[in-house]
Amino acid sequence: MQRAAALLRRGCGPRTPGPWGRNQSSAAAEASAVLNVRPERSRRERILTLESMNPQVKAVEYAVRGPIVLKAGEIELELQRGIKKPFTEVIRANIGDAQAMGQQPITFLRQVMALCTYPNLLDSPSFPEDAKKRARRILQACGGNSLGSYSASQGVNCIREDVAAYITRRDGGVPADPDNIYLTTGASDGISTILKILVSGGGKSRTGVLIPIPQYPLYSAVISELDAIQVNYYLDEENCWALNVNELRRAVKEAKDHCDPKVLCIINPGNPTGQVQSRKCIEDVIHFAWEEKLFLLADEVYQDNVYSPDCRFHSFKKVLYEMGPEYSSNVELASFHSTSKGYMGECGYRGGYMEVINLHPEIKGQLVKLLSVRLCPPVSGQAAMDIVVNPPVPGEESFEQFSREKESVLGNLAKKAKLTEDLFNQVPGIHCNPLQGAMYAFPRIFLPAKAVEAAQAHQMAPDMFYCMKLLEETGICVVPGSGFGQREGTYHFRMTILPPVEKLKTVLQKVKDFHINFLEKYA
Amino acid sequence: MASSTVDQSQVARNGLREKVLTLNSMNPRVRRVEYAVRGPIVQRALELEQELRQGVKKPFTEVIRANIGDAQAMGQRPITFLRQVLALCVNPDLLNSPNFPDDAKKRAERILQACGGHSLGAYSISSGIQLIREDVAQYIERRDGGIPADPNNVFLSTGASDAIVTVLKLLVAGEGHTRTGVLIPIPQYPLYSATLAELGAVQVDYYLEEERAWALDVAELHRALCQARDHCCPRALCVINPGNPTGQVQTRECIEDVIRFAFQERLFLLADEVYQDNVYSAGSQFHSFKKVLMEMGPPYAVQQELASFHSTSKGYMGECGFRGGYVEVVNMDPAVQQQMLKLMSVRLCPPVPGQALLDLVVSPPAPTDPSFMQFQAERQAVLAELAAKARLTEQVFSEAPGISCNPVQGAMYSFPRIQLPPRAVQLAQELGLAPDMFFCLCLLEETGICVVPGSGFGQREGTYHFRMTILPPLEKLRLLLEKLTRFHAKFTLEYS
């Protein structure tokens, strides 16, 4: 060891090619050799260990990419290595990533993005004029006319203006102020930032955050990390996952014992549940928030994913405004949108925005300050958001193709939603609420007592046990309901509706077969 | 939780109720956060730009944003090859176009194959696309003369800032006397102080030595550490090399000393190396902490915990807007490494276009590739110009009375020290401003030049500085430097 160390200390000498042909210093070669032989004796304890690390981070869980997904990754590696399995591929039905499952990006969007990325293409005849116009507009608003410059921390100005215009159109003329728009790195970034600012107090006055059960586990993860208090309100499974204000009332009342409930999070359309709130429900929630002085977070990333003909998306912003000044001047609201869902599916770009209503001007200043430390959201994601809110209109060259592609994606999703709901409801022991919107099925599975016991013997939540077995026997990866929250004694899983129709049919059939076998096995 | 009196009267006037979220009810740690690079002076710059647009007459025709390390905003062109490959990835129809070189197409195809659904639009795994992490590991190996890097220890991130925050987050624990302390250089890049404030960790300052070209002295590390142990539990040591705002490039001996110190004192090392491609001074060379650590052999090489950071925002690329970056962790506890991955997974993944760009940065065209010559020419041109601008800046400032400037050995900034007359200092204090903030605000109002006061980065008591980028085009920079020194002379006269 000593000799190695001495050699290494001379390491800056002339380079000699190593035995494997790479040009490296002989000292570096020795270093490599040393590293492969770790001293068995006294390795001292590390500075950063499970015991010494941030306990709040340790408490964080995120099931969508949690243990079952890690297992799916391992199985994929085994398949690659040629290990025989009862299936030939792992189906990743755990995450709302449309393009990963074969959905094609919208042509117009990628054309504008390519023009922005490599402006030489503005001279190319292969791009339509309306795409070039959009690209030029975006680039002119960027520092140095390049996507490579940092933008203002709140986002590129003209894009914020376009977002405001979109919101105004979407909401039937209810005005949106660009100054209230903040572009973000996906919606998750905005949600996390707002929650961060909201959390304060200690002990019994620690901020409590109401979240739906079942929820998208970003919320519980951020609450954990911030050491805020999670306050659960249960959606009503018997009633299509409806939100009942009485349940909100119950939750707040109980929470006041041990925390200071300040925030109410709504996901509409719902994730994992897919329900689309009625307008009346939204009004009731707003009234409740007004009454109880709660800051409202409206996660509306699935606003373009509404399938049920009986349902319509109503933004919290619009309803708030239409309820009149007592509400619209007082209720503090943050609404979130993203480029990851809808008909675009541009998850990898990490585009998003939030619109804030009735925030104290000093808080807005604090918000910009906080965002400025991370400089700015990825400018390519901001550009993607711009195209989403400023798509081709009738009369423009690209309009027809754009419309076709958009309708095709949404029509396909609607078809798959119905297909999934119907098929699951044909399986004994599975019950699936209507998939009114979003991208997921969250069926309830009725597990026999023996299965629950087996799970407990394995120290797993019963639906995790079920999902692991499903993964091992069919290669289908879904996320157990315990990752999202559910009423005690009930079990679910969340599966996306994103695989192509024919593949989805196969997957659903496999799940059906598995479930029937499972019921028999643990009867 | 009482609001300010102003609040209450406004509330009463408007018939509005008190808000849920106010300065008093918000997260107190967030309230303490400051980030001077985009702080009050920049806001004033924005206002002035607005006024200029509205036709208000000013002693200048444009605001020069010399506050932020954003090369492309100041006219630096992106590297052609990088943008070609990225465009091909964004719009794969272009793979059929004759207007793109073959090597660019090959790279694009390779990247797309590694993406879900062969698209930049799919989420990647949370640590970043496997292929790209492998390429990063190979880059690190080449850079460090063959010392192995494990792709499993490489995590892609949304700019280096993202990864720095994540690692710091992991380290913060304890309460009161046992609260995590983190040593940071003074002057520092204020991401560090901002993050420590946000996390409620204890900031422990160690002073770089201005008299010795901003050298890092282990004796000073000792001093800082000993004093800190009184009131916190120091667990980490941050080094920025090449330095920001100071531009110094650490010698190899210094890096070894720091590593030895960290090992002896049980400190987790964070090495911010985003300017590793920006070394101008003939006498300076970049040595990565990883390489030096490994070459020091055991016990250091096998036990010292280290996280090293890099980014696509600086170097010769200047791709700030794409938010590309990575961290390489060395000797991290495997269970903690899993925790880190878990934390990253909550935010799903770093932007995939940024990951793609990083891939091209770490595996640029090879000498036999068609795009090599143009790539090399562009790269050399950018770096040569930066070096020339570094020299020019140093020269002009050194010749100005009342301004002294350490050599700009690397990075993208000058951090000159300015003498301020006592009357100016007094007036600043009366106005409730740091004296160098006062100077910088006056500079901005008179000349339109926006720089960041030294108080935003930290400095020894009674000294004043500002940080100015060297990024404007050479001739423009020359004019700016002249304007600035003239202003300083005028300012000195006015307040003498």
Contacts between the chains, C-beta under 8 A, distances in Angstrom:
chain1	res1	chain2	res2	distance
A	1	B	297	7.4
A	1	B	298	5.9
A	4	B	297	5.5
A	4	B	298	7.8
A	5	B	296	7.4
A	5	B	297	3.7
A	5	B	298	6.8
A	8	B	294	7.8
A	8	B	295	4.7
A	8	B	296	6.4
A	8	B	297	4.4
A	8	B	301	7.9
A	9	B	295	7.3
A	9	B	296	7.2
A	9	B	297	7.6
A	11	B	295	4.1
A	12	B	252	7.1
A	15	B	145	6.8
A	18	B	146	6.4
A	22	B	146	5.4
A	23	B	146	7.3
A	24	B	145	4.9
A	24	B	146	2.5
A	24	B	147	7.7
A	25	B	145	5.0
A	25	B	146	6.9
A	27	B	295	6.0
A	28	B	144	7.4
A	28	B	145	4.9
A	28	B	146	4.5
A	28	B	147	5.1
A	28	B	291	8.0
A	28	B	294	7.5
A	28	B	295	6.8
A	29	B	146	6.8
A	31	B	147	5.9
A	31	B	294	4.9
A	31	B	295	5.7
A	31	B	297	6.7
A	31	B	301	6.8
A	32	B	146	7.3
A	32	B	147	6.8
A	32	B	148	5.7
A	34	B	297	5.9
A	34	B	298	6.5
A	34	B	301	6.9
A	34	B	302	7.9
A	35	B	148	7.2
A	35	B	294	7.1
A	35	B	301	6.5
A	35	B	302	6.8
A	38	B	302	5.6
A	39	B	298	6.3
A	39	B	299	7.9
A	39	B	302	7.1
A	43	B	302	7.5
A	43	B	303	6.4
A	44	B	299	7.9
A	44	B	303	6.3
A	46	B	303	7.8
A	46	B	305	6.0
A	46	B	331	7.4
A	46	B	332	7.8
A	46	B	333	4.8
A	46	B	336	7.8
A	47	B	235	5.8
A	47	B	236	7.9
A	47	B	266	5.3
A	47	B	267	6.9
A	47	B	268	4.8
A	47	B	305	5.6
A	48	B	170	6.4
A	48	B	171	6.2
A	48	B	235	7.5
A	48	B	268	5.5
A	48	B	305	6.0
A	48	B	332	6.8
A	48	B	333	5.9
A	48	B	336	5.3
A	49	B	333	5.2
A	49	B	335	7.3
A	49	B	336	6.4
A	50	B	333	7.2
A	50	B	335	5.0
A	50	B	336	6.5
A	50	B	339	7.3
A	52	B	173	6.0
A	52	B	235	7.6
A	53	B	170	5.3
A	53	B	171	7.2
A	53	B	173	6.3
A	53	B	336	5.7
A	53	B	339	6.4
A	54	B	169	6.0
A	54	B	170	5.6
A	54	B	171	7.0
A	54	B	172	5.0
A	54	B	173	5.3
A	55	B	173	6.4
A	57	B	169	6.0
A	57	B	170	6.0
A	57	B	339	6.2
A	57	B	343	5.6
A	58	B	339	6.4
A	60	B	342	6.5
A	60	B	343	6.4
A	60	B	346	6.5
A	61	B	342	7.8
A	62	B	342	6.7
A	62	B	345	5.3
A	62	B	346	4.6
A	64	B	345	7.9
A	65	B	126	6.1
A	65	B	345	3.9
A	65	B	348	7.4
A	66	B	342	7.9
A	66	B	345	7.8
A	73	B	125	7.7
A	95	B	123	6.6
A	97	B	116	6.3
A	97	B	117	7.9
A	97	B	122	5.3
A	97	B	123	4.8
A	99	B	116	6.7
A	99	B	117	4.2
A	99	B	119	4.5
A	99	B	121	4.2
A	99	B	122	4.5
A	100	B	116	3.3
A	100	B	117	4.6
A	100	B	119	7.8
A	100	B	122	3.9
A	100	B	123	6.8
A	101	B	117	6.7
A	102	B	117	5.8
A	103	B	117	7.3
A	105	B	119	6.1
A	105	B	121	5.1
A	110	B	90	5.7
A	110	B	91	4.6
A	111	B	91	6.1
A	113	B	90	4.8
A	113	B	91	7.0
A	114	B	87	4.7
A	114	B	90	4.7
A	114	B	91	3.6
A	114	B	94	6.6
A	117	B	83	5.8
A	117	B	86	5.0
A	117	B	87	4.5
A	117	B	90	5.5
A	117	B	353	7.9
A	118	B	83	4.5
A	118	B	84	6.0
A	118	B	86	7.1
A	118	B	87	3.6
A	120	B	99	7.9
A	121	B	87	6.6
A	121	B	94	7.9
A	124	B	97	7.6
A	124	B	99	7.0
A	126	B	93	7.9
A	126	B	97	6.9
A	142	B	321	7.2
A	143	B	70	6.3
A	143	B	72	6.7
A	143	B	73	3.2
A	144	B	70	7.9
A	144	B	72	4.3
A	144	B	73	4.7
A	144	B	74	6.7
A	144	B	75	5.8
A	144	B	76	7.3
A	146	B	72	4.5
A	146	B	73	7.8
A	146	B	78	6.1
A	146	B	321	7.2
A	147	B	321	5.0
A	147	B	322	7.0
A	148	B	72	4.2
A	148	B	78	5.2
A	148	B	317	7.9
A	148	B	318	6.0
A	148	B	319	4.5
A	148	B	320	6.2
A	148	B	321	4.9
A	148	B	322	6.4
A	149	B	70	5.3
A	149	B	72	4.7
A	149	B	73	4.0
A	149	B	320	5.9
A	149	B	321	5.3
A	150	B	68	6.6
A	150	B	70	4.9
A	150	B	73	6.8
A	150	B	313	8.0
A	150	B	320	4.5
A	150	B	321	6.0
A	151	B	321	6.6
A	153	B	38	6.1
A	185	B	158	6.2
A	185	B	323	7.5
A	185	B	347	7.8
A	185	B	351	7.1
A	186	B	347	7.4
A	186	B	348	7.0
A	188	B	346	7.5
A	188	B	347	5.5
A	188	B	348	6.8
A	189	B	347	7.2
A	192	B	347	7.6
A	196	B	27	6.0
A	196	B	30	6.3
A	196	B	198	7.9
A	197	B	21	6.9
A	197	B	26	5.3
A	197	B	27	5.5
A	197	B	30	5.5
A	198	B	21	6.1
A	198	B	26	7.1
A	198	B	27	7.0
A	199	B	27	5.2
A	200	B	25	6.1
A	200	B	26	6.2
A	200	B	27	5.2
A	200	B	28	6.1
A	218	B	346	6.2
A	221	B	346	4.5
A	222	B	346	7.3
A	225	B	169	8.0
A	225	B	343	7.8
A	225	B	346	7.8
A	262	B	20	5.7
A	262	B	21	8.0
A	262	B	25	7.7
A	293	B	17	7.8
A	293	B	20	5.6
A	294	B	20	6.9
A	295	B	20	4.5
A	295	B	21	5.7
A	329	B	14	7.8
A	329	B	16	6.1
A	330	B	16	6.2
A	330	B	17	5.5
A	332	B	19	6.0
A	332	B	20	5.4
A	332	B	21	5.9
A	340	B	123	8.0
A	344	B	121	7.9
A	345	B	121	6.0
A	346	B	121	4.5
A	347	B	121	6.2
A	347	B	122	6.0
A	347	B	123	4.5
A	347	B	348	7.3
A	348	B	115	7.3
A	348	B	119	7.2
A	348	B	120	5.0
A	348	B	121	4.9
A	348	B	122	5.4
A	348	B	123	6.0
A	348	B	124	6.7
A	348	B	349	7.2
A	348	B	351	6.8
A	348	B	352	3.3
A	348	B	353	7.4
A	349	B	120	7.1
A	349	B	121	6.5
A	349	B	351	6.2
A	349	B	352	7.0
A	349	B	353	6.7
A	350	B	158	7.5
A	350	B	348	8.0
A	350	B	349	7.8
A	350	B	350	7.6
A	350	B	351	4.4
A	350	B	352	8.0
A	358	B	19	7.2
A	359	B	19	7.7
A	359	B	21	6.6
A	360	B	19	5.0
A	360	B	21	6.3
A	360	B	22	5.4
A	360	B	23	7.5
A	362	B	22	7.3
A	362	B	23	5.1
A	363	B	19	7.7
A	363	B	21	5.3
A	363	B	22	6.9
A	363	B	23	7.2
A	363	B	26	6.5
A	366	B	23	7.4
A	366	B	26	6.4
A	366	B	30	6.4
A	366	B	31	6.6
A	369	B	33	6.4
A	369	B	34	7.6
A	369	B	35	6.6
A	369	B	39	7.8
A	370	B	30	5.7
A	370	B	33	6.3
A	370	B	198	7.8
A	372	B	35	5.1
A	372	B	37	7.7
A	372	B	38	3.9
A	372	B	39	7.7
A	373	B	33	6.6
A	373	B	35	4.6
A	373	B	161	7.5
A	373	B	190	7.9
A	373	B	191	6.1
A	373	B	194	4.5
A	373	B	195	7.1
A	373	B	198	7.8
A	374	B	158	7.8
A	374	B	159	7.4
A	374	B	161	5.5
A	374	B	162	7.2
A	374	B	165	7.9
A	375	B	38	7.4
A	375	B	159	7.0
A	375	B	161	6.8
A	375	B	320	7.3
A	376	B	321	7.2
A	376	B	323	7.9
A	377	B	323	7.6
A	378	B	158	7.1
A	378	B	321	6.8
A	378	B	322	6.1
A	378	B	323	4.4
A	378	B	351	4.1
A	378	B	353	7.0
A	378	B	354	6.1
A	379	B	321	3.4
A	379	B	322	7.0
A	380	B	321	7.2
A	380	B	322	6.3
A	380	B	351	6.9
A	380	B	353	4.7
A	380	B	354	7.9
A	381	B	351	6.0
